[in-house]
Every structure is written in structure tokens, then in C-alpha cells.
Amino acid sequence: MNRARQRGFTLIETLTVIVVLGVLVAIAIPSWQQHVQRTRRSSAKEMLLQVQIAQEKFFGRNARYATTAEISRPEPAGLGLPALAANPDYQLSLATAADGLAFIATARATAAQTADTHCVTFTIDHVGMRTAADAAGIDRSGDCWR
């Protein structure tokens, strides 16, 4: 009795493919999430560097650094950075000394970026000192600013 050869995949072959795909997805998703977090960190660092550059220009014109209220005002009355205040992943804050001769700009993670507990807060000041901290407040400047 000759049986005709049937075409198709066996159950074992199908299950093997599903298991292999599951393993690949289990590896790929965390890697992708880390990539997204690093990309968002880059946007926070870029935002702070833009603030520093704008502050130096403002200081050159006004002999003082700008305040929080002057972030989104157009130049020369302000920093001219309206888009920075609207960053969905990081909240920008600016603390200026009473005499206007010093500032600290801070980017704190918000929304989806709060899942990144390693680099929660980035800061830069008027002398270019860059710091970063994790969710516990431990200094992570070396890891986060590179």
C-alpha cells in the first residue's frame, strides 16, 4: 500500500519555529527598549546643551543669565527656546542666582522616560559642569553623560 506523500509542516516543526521566534522576541524587546531610553537621554542632553549655549549668548548681551520666564521669549529679550519647554520626555527647569551670575538647568524624566531609573535627572550649570543622577539620587554623571 503506497501512501501519497503529503506536503506541509508537522506539528513539531511548527512548534519549533514558534519557540525560536519567542526566544528572538524575548531578546529583541528589552534591547529595543534600552535603545529608546538612550535616544531619549540624548534629547535631554541636547536640550541642556542648547540652554547653555543660549544662556551664554544672553549673558553676552545682558551681563546676566536668563530666568525661567525668559526661556521661551524670543531673542534678545529671552533665550528663544520655546520647543524645549514642550519636550514630552523631560521637564526642563532653570534656576538662576539672585544676582544673575549663575544658573543650573535641569532636565528631569517624565512620562514614559520615568521607566529609565538609571538616568533620571541631568543638570548643567554656568561653568559647564554636567551631572546626572539615578532614581535614588546617586551620581551617575560618568555613565549618563557619555
Secondary structure by P-SEA (a helix, b strand, c coil): ccccccccccaaaaaaaaaaaaaaaaacaaaaaaaaaaaaaaaaaaaaaaaaaaaaaaaaaccccccccccccccccccccccccccccbbbbbbbccccccbbbbbbbcccccccccccbbbbcccbbbbbbccccccccccccc
